[in-house]
Amino acid sequence: MSHRNLKDAVLLDAVLARDDAAWREFVRRFDKAMRRCVRTVSSRYRDVESGDIDDVMSTVYLGLLEDDMHKLRVFDQTRGRRLSSWVSLLAIKMAHDHYRSL
């Protein structure tokens, strides 16, 4: 089954059901936006090297998966948000947390 044409809410449901192909599609669909957010946050901190962005992205993905994907499970489409906006916001918050912890 191809996940490329799934709407975001249906894709998220498949990700939360631990569908590996859905997770790959989630990463394909949202990695670029999350990476852009992490780069924007990193530009506000001194002494950030390009490899640091990969470290932060690893932290972001771990954050999305931890606690049974809690951060993804609390997404509420009825509040008028798009999934892309939600994961971008999460990436921004986790990137700030990462740099502040350093």
QUIBELTA-V254558 format. One record per helix or strand of 3 or more residues. SS is the DSSP state (H for helix, E for strand). FROM is the first residue (numbers start at 1). TO is the last residue. If there is no record, write none. Layout:
ss	from	to
SS	FROM	TO
SS	FROM	TO
This chain:
ss	from	to
H	8	16
H	20	42
H	50	73
H	77	79
H	83	101
